Amino acid sequence: MHPTLNIAVKAARRAGGIINRAARDIELIKVDTKRDKDFVTEIDKAAEAAIIETLKEAYPDHAILAEESGASGDSEYVWIIDPLDGTTNFIHGFPQYCVSIAQQHRGTLQHAVVYDPARNELFTASKGAGAFLNDRRIRVSKRFKLNESLIGTGFPFRYFEHVDAYLGILREMMRKAAGVRRPGAVALDLAWVAAGRIDGFWEFGLAPWDIAGGALLIAEAGGLVGDLAGEARYLETGNIVGGNPKIFVQLLQIIAPHLHAGLQA
């Protein structure tokens, strides 16, 4: 394992330990609302602080982009952090949440960790070195027919300006795919695409910390990732499509007509 990735794993496991301890007494956790239907807990903050402390001990000059504390530092190396992706699931005791950490160098993703503390599943990737689940090499699925494929997504829950376009895509996806799932933790959904558990994924309006780690995992597992037009601007737009190469193309074909109805790539 690359030394930088090893530090990221150490940070993710520290955060996961905080999350697992808190999960034993969820009713005692203090929950605040950042904005409508967007929650943050003291556990999000504690996990993020532990991640940043671990990363800064090893790389004090690197910049940080984190969900709760925002951007800090100025460096060609940037750590993109979601300390608890799936907070709403977590506070309801729904065990679908994770820690996501990725590193960019000059705008290119280099390393990624997505850690599921509830299942103790550690997804890792380094650029050019493949993707792994608990040290076992993983690959995207080999399915090539959409009607045999399981597709993941995320329902709009805060911003509804493109809900009609989303529902149009969902309607067609429900007709053409074997099934559509919305577990509620984007980084983990993308990791599951990398592991072949889901054949493809799409969602709108996300933040870099939601998708950076999972995007590298998919790419290193032999899949494709892009924005809604298939271009590599997903971290800028917050719109993402990922999947094995055959299903990725079919997802884009379903989405394409809706781009002409006001939805941007």
C-alpha positions as CSV (number, residue, x, y, z in Angstrom):
1,M,0.0,0.0,0.0
2,H,1.3,3.5,-0.9
3,P,2.5,5.4,2.3
4,T,0.1,8.2,1.6
5,L,-2.8,5.8,1.3
6,N,-1.8,4.1,4.5
7,I,-2.1,7.5,6.3
8,A,-5.6,8.0,4.8
9,V,-6.6,4.5,6.0
10,K,-5.3,5.3,9.5
11,A,-7.4,8.5,9.5
12,A,-10.5,6.7,8.2
13,R,-10.2,4.0,10.9
14,R,-9.9,6.6,13.6
15,A,-13.1,8.2,12.4
16,G,-14.8,4.9,12.1
17,G,-14.0,4.1,15.7
18,I,-15.6,7.3,16.8
19,I,-18.7,6.5,14.7
20,N,-19.0,2.9,15.9
21,R,-18.8,4.0,19.6
22,A,-21.5,6.6,19.1
23,A,-23.7,4.1,17.2
24,R,-24.2,2.1,20.4
25,D,-26.1,5.0,22.0
26,I,-27.6,6.9,19.1
27,E,-30.4,8.5,21.2
28,L,-27.8,10.4,23.2
29,I,-26.3,12.1,20.1
30,K,-26.8,15.8,19.7
31,V,-28.2,16.6,16.3
32,D,-28.2,20.1,14.7
33,T,-29.7,21.3,11.4
34,K,-27.4,23.0,8.9
35,R,-30.4,23.8,6.6
36,D,-33.7,22.1,5.9
37,K,-33.2,18.3,5.9
38,D,-29.4,18.6,6.2
39,F,-28.2,17.3,9.6
40,V,-24.9,17.4,11.4
41,T,-24.0,15.7,14.7
42,E,-21.2,16.1,17.2
43,I,-20.0,12.8,15.7
44,D,-19.5,14.3,12.2
45,K,-17.4,17.0,13.8
46,A,-15.4,14.7,16.1
47,A,-14.7,12.3,13.2
48,E,-13.6,15.1,10.9
49,A,-11.3,16.5,13.6
50,A,-9.7,13.1,14.0
51,I,-9.2,12.7,10.3
52,I,-7.7,16.2,9.9
53,E,-5.4,15.7,12.9
54,T,-4.1,12.4,11.5
55,L,-3.5,13.8,8.0
56,K,-1.9,17.0,9.3
57,E,0.5,15.0,11.5
58,A,1.9,13.4,8.4
59,Y,1.4,16.2,5.9
60,P,1.2,19.6,7.7
61,D,1.5,21.6,4.5
62,H,-1.4,19.9,2.6
63,A,-4.6,21.7,2.1
64,I,-8.0,20.5,3.3
65,L,-11.5,20.5,1.8
66,A,-13.9,19.0,4.4
67,E,-17.6,19.0,4.7
68,E,-18.0,20.5,8.1
69,S,-14.9,22.8,8.4
70,G,-14.6,23.8,4.8
71,A,-11.5,24.7,2.9
72,S,-8.1,25.5,4.6
73,G,-4.5,25.8,3.4
74,D,-3.0,26.4,0.0
75,S,-1.2,23.5,-1.6
76,E,-1.1,21.5,-4.8
77,Y,-2.1,18.6,-2.5
78,V,-5.7,18.7,-1.3
79,W,-7.5,16.2,1.0
80,I,-11.2,16.0,0.3
81,I,-13.0,14.7,3.4
82,D,-16.5,13.5,4.3
83,P,-16.3,12.3,7.9
84,L,-19.8,10.7,7.9
85,D,-21.5,10.3,4.6
86,G,-25.1,9.3,5.3
87,T,-25.6,11.3,8.5
88,T,-29.4,11.0,8.2
89,N,-29.1,7.2,8.0
90,F,-26.8,7.2,11.0
91,I,-29.0,9.2,13.3
92,H,-31.9,6.8,12.5
93,G,-29.8,3.7,13.2
94,F,-30.0,2.7,9.5
95,P,-26.5,1.1,8.9
96,Q,-25.6,2.6,5.6
97,Y,-23.0,5.3,6.1
98,C,-19.3,5.7,5.7
99,V,-16.1,7.8,6.0
100,S,-14.7,9.1,2.7
101,I,-11.2,10.5,2.2
102,A,-9.5,11.4,-1.1
103,Q,-6.4,13.2,-2.1
104,Q,-5.9,15.3,-5.1
105,H,-2.6,16.5,-6.6
106,R,-2.9,19.4,-9.0
107,G,-6.6,18.6,-9.6
108,T,-6.1,14.8,-10.2
109,L,-7.4,12.3,-7.7
110,Q,-4.5,10.2,-6.4
111,H,-5.7,8.2,-3.4
112,A,-9.0,7.2,-2.0
113,V,-10.5,5.5,1.1
114,V,-14.1,4.7,1.7
115,Y,-14.6,3.0,5.0
116,D,-17.9,1.4,6.1
117,P,-17.5,1.1,9.9
118,A,-20.7,-0.8,10.5
119,R,-19.5,-3.7,8.3
120,N,-15.8,-3.1,8.7
121,E,-15.4,-2.9,5.0
122,L,-12.4,-0.8,3.8
123,F,-12.3,0.2,0.1
124,T,-9.0,1.7,-1.1
125,A,-7.5,2.9,-4.3
126,S,-4.4,4.6,-5.6
127,K,-4.1,6.0,-9.1
128,G,-2.7,3.4,-11.4
129,A,-2.6,0.7,-8.7
130,G,-6.2,-0.7,-8.7
131,A,-9.0,-0.8,-6.2
132,F,-9.3,-3.1,-3.2
133,L,-11.8,-4.2,-0.6
134,N,-10.1,-5.3,2.6
135,D,-6.9,-6.0,0.6
136,R,-8.7,-8.0,-2.0
137,R,-8.7,-6.7,-5.6
138,I,-12.1,-5.6,-6.8
139,R,-13.5,-5.0,-10.3
140,V,-16.7,-3.5,-11.6
141,S,-19.4,-5.9,-12.8
142,K,-19.3,-7.5,-16.2
143,R,-23.0,-7.1,-16.9
144,F,-23.8,-5.5,-20.2
145,K,-27.6,-5.5,-20.4
146,L,-29.4,-2.8,-18.5
147,N,-32.4,-5.1,-18.0
148,E,-30.2,-7.4,-15.9
149,S,-28.5,-4.6,-14.0
150,L,-29.0,-3.0,-10.5
151,I,-28.7,0.8,-10.6
152,G,-28.1,3.1,-7.7
153,T,-29.2,6.7,-7.3
154,G,-29.9,9.4,-4.8
155,F,-33.3,11.1,-4.5
156,P,-33.4,14.9,-4.4
157,F,-34.1,15.9,-0.8
158,R,-32.9,19.6,-0.5
159,Y,-32.9,21.1,-4.0
160,F,-35.8,20.5,-6.3
161,E,-35.2,22.7,-9.3
162,H,-34.4,19.6,-11.5
163,V,-36.9,17.2,-9.9
164,D,-38.9,16.9,-13.0
165,A,-35.9,15.9,-15.0
166,Y,-34.8,13.5,-12.3
167,L,-38.2,11.9,-12.2
168,G,-38.2,11.5,-16.0
169,I,-34.8,9.7,-15.8
170,L,-36.0,7.6,-12.9
171,R,-39.2,6.6,-14.7
172,E,-37.2,5.3,-17.7
173,M,-34.6,3.7,-15.5
174,M,-37.3,1.8,-13.6
175,R,-38.7,0.5,-16.9
176,K,-35.3,-0.6,-18.3
177,A,-33.2,-1.7,-15.4
178,A,-33.6,-4.8,-13.3
179,G,-33.9,-2.6,-10.2
180,V,-33.1,0.8,-8.8
181,R,-31.8,1.4,-5.3
182,R,-31.4,4.5,-3.1
183,P,-29.4,3.4,0.1
184,G,-28.6,7.0,1.0
185,A,-24.8,7.3,1.3
186,V,-23.3,8.3,-2.1
187,A,-19.6,7.5,-1.3
188,L,-20.6,4.0,-0.3
189,D,-22.9,3.6,-3.3
190,L,-19.9,4.4,-5.6
191,A,-17.7,2.0,-3.7
192,W,-20.3,-0.7,-4.3
193,V,-20.2,0.1,-8.0
194,A,-16.4,-0.5,-7.9
195,A,-17.0,-3.8,-6.1
196,G,-19.6,-4.9,-8.7
197,R,-22.5,-4.9,-6.2
198,I,-24.2,-2.2,-8.2
199,D,-23.8,-2.0,-12.0
200,G,-24.2,1.8,-12.3
201,F,-25.1,5.0,-10.4
202,W,-26.3,8.5,-11.2
203,E,-27.1,11.5,-9.1
204,F,-27.3,15.4,-9.3
205,G,-26.3,18.2,-7.0
206,L,-23.5,16.6,-4.9
207,A,-20.4,18.1,-3.2
208,P,-16.8,17.1,-4.0
209,W,-16.5,15.3,-0.7
210,D,-19.5,13.1,-1.6
211,I,-18.0,11.7,-4.7
212,A,-14.2,12.1,-4.9
213,G,-13.3,8.9,-3.1
214,G,-15.9,6.8,-4.8
215,A,-15.0,8.1,-8.2
216,L,-11.4,7.0,-8.0
217,L,-12.5,3.6,-6.7
218,I,-14.7,3.1,-9.8
219,A,-12.0,4.2,-12.2
220,E,-9.4,2.0,-10.6
221,A,-11.8,-1.0,-10.6
222,G,-12.1,-0.7,-14.4
223,G,-15.2,1.4,-14.6
224,L,-16.0,4.8,-16.0
225,V,-17.0,8.0,-14.2
226,G,-18.3,11.3,-15.7
227,D,-20.8,14.1,-15.4
228,L,-24.2,13.8,-17.0
229,A,-22.7,14.2,-20.4
230,G,-19.9,11.7,-19.7
231,E,-17.2,14.4,-19.3
232,A,-14.7,14.5,-16.4
233,R,-16.2,17.6,-14.7
234,Y,-18.1,15.8,-12.0
235,L,-16.2,17.3,-9.1
236,E,-17.0,20.8,-10.5
237,T,-20.7,20.2,-11.4
238,G,-21.6,17.8,-8.6
239,N,-23.4,15.7,-11.1
240,I,-22.1,12.1,-11.5
241,V,-22.7,9.0,-13.5
242,G,-20.6,5.9,-12.9
243,G,-20.6,2.2,-13.8
244,N,-19.0,-0.5,-15.7
245,P,-18.2,0.6,-19.3
246,K,-21.2,-0.9,-21.0
247,I,-23.8,0.2,-18.4
248,F,-22.1,3.7,-18.1
249,V,-22.9,4.3,-21.8
250,Q,-26.5,3.1,-21.4
251,L,-27.1,5.4,-18.4
252,L,-25.8,8.4,-20.4
253,Q,-28.2,7.5,-23.2
254,I,-31.1,7.6,-20.8
255,I,-30.0,10.9,-19.3
256,A,-29.1,12.7,-22.5
257,P,-32.7,13.7,-23.6
258,H,-33.2,15.4,-20.2
259,L,-30.1,17.6,-20.7
260,H,-32.0,19.5,-23.4
261,A,-34.8,20.2,-20.9
262,G,-32.7,22.6,-18.7
263,L,-30.7,20.1,-16.8
264,Q,-26.9,20.8,-17.1
265,A,-24.2,18.2,-17.4
